Amino acid sequence: MRGNSVPARHHPNRGRQAYLAFIVHRLSGFALALFLPVHFWALGRALTAEAELEGFLRWSDSPSVKAAEWVLVLLLAAHAGGGIRLLALEFLAWREWHRSLLAVAAAFSVVVGLAFALAL
């Protein structure tokens, strides 16, 4: 429970958009957690097996891997935007503009994703 007498799950300001933001934040965090061991494995291969790394880098130039990279960057932006939104909700007094933080977090994710797609 927070500082008021209404439990968080019955909070009057909790709506469908906030629940969707919660789901996106959780799923993006889970997907990033699954990616990290693969990323560290690939970095480890770079230190020990140069020939295998060269094959891995050739494979990573395929269009499907490039698309997966874009999804990864979009997930990272979504998770970062959602985390910043949660920090604002936690540490700032409740204001009506907090509802707009959902849109700002979503826009941040889309902008970062598009910028990365254009840079490919």
C-alpha positions in Angstrom: 0.0 0.0 0.0 1.1 3.5 -0.7 0.5 6.6 1.5 -3.3 6.5 0.9 -5.8 4.1 2.3 -6.7 2.6 -1.1 -4.7 -0.6 -2.0 -2.6 -0.3 -5.2 -4.6 -2.8 -7.1 -7.8 -0.9 -6.5 -6.3 2.5 -7.1 -8.8 4.8 -8.9 -6.1 6.2 -11.3 -5.1 2.7 -12.5 -6.5 2.1 -16.0 -6.0 -0.1 -19.0 -3.2 2.0 -20.3 -1.2 1.7 -17.1 -1.7 -2.0 -17.1 -0.5 -2.2 -20.7 2.6 -0.2 -19.7 3.2 -2.6 -16.8 2.9 -5.6 -19.2 5.3 -4.0 -21.8 7.8 -3.2 -19.1 7.7 -6.7 -17.6 7.9 -8.5 -21.0 10.6 -6.2 -22.3 12.7 -6.8 -19.2 12.2 -10.6 -19.5 13.2 -10.5 -23.2 16.3 -8.5 -22.3 17.2 -10.9 -19.5 17.0 -13.8 -22.0 19.2 -11.9 -24.5 22.0 -11.0 -22.1 23.5 -14.5 -21.6 23.6 -14.9 -25.4 25.3 -11.5 -25.7 27.9 -12.4 -23.1 28.5 -15.8 -24.7 29.2 -14.0 -28.1 31.6 -11.6 -26.4 33.3 -14.5 -24.7 33.8 -16.2 -28.1 35.4 -13.1 -29.3 38.2 -13.5 -26.7 38.8 -17.2 -27.2 37.8 -18.4 -30.7 38.5 -15.8 -33.4 37.4 -18.1 -36.3 34.1 -18.9 -34.7 33.6 -15.2 -34.0 34.2 -14.4 -37.7 31.4 -16.9 -38.7 29.1 -15.5 -36.0 29.7 -12.0 -37.4 28.9 -13.1 -40.9 25.7 -14.7 -39.7 24.8 -11.5 -37.8 24.8 -9.6 -41.1 21.7 -11.4 -42.3 18.4 -9.5 -42.6 16.6 -11.5 -40.0 19.3 -10.8 -37.4 19.2 -7.1 -38.3 15.4 -7.2 -37.7 16.0 -8.9 -34.4 18.5 -6.2 -33.4 15.9 -3.6 -34.2 13.4 -5.4 -32.0 16.0 -5.6 -29.3 16.7 -1.9 -29.4 12.9 -1.2 -29.3 12.6 -3.5 -26.3 15.4 -1.7 -24.6 13.9 1.7 -25.3 10.5 0.5 -24.0 12.0 -0.9 -20.9 14.0 2.3 -20.2 11.0 4.6 -20.9 8.8 2.5 -18.7 11.4 2.5 -15.9 11.7 6.3 -16.1 7.9 6.5 -16.0 7.8 4.3 -12.9 10.5 6.4 -11.2 8.5 9.5 -11.8 5.4 7.9 -10.4 7.2 6.7 -7.3 9.1 9.8 -6.4 6.9 12.6 -7.6 3.6 13.6 -6.1 0.6 12.4 -8.2 -0.5 14.9 -10.8 -2.9 14.5 -13.7 0.0 14.9 -16.2 1.3 11.5 -15.0 -1.1 9.9 -17.4 0.8 11.6 -20.1 3.9 9.8 -19.0 2.5 6.7 -20.7 2.4 8.5 -24.1 5.9 10.0 -23.5 7.3 6.5 -22.7 5.7 5.0 -25.8 6.9 7.9 -28.0 10.4 7.6 -26.6 10.4 3.9 -27.6 9.2 4.5 -31.1 11.7 7.4 -31.7 14.6 5.3 -30.5 13.5 2.3 -32.6 13.0 4.5 -35.7 16.4 6.2 -35.2 18.1 2.8 -34.9 16.2 1.5 -38.0 17.4 4.5 -40.0 20.9 3.9 -38.9 21.0 0.3 -40.1 
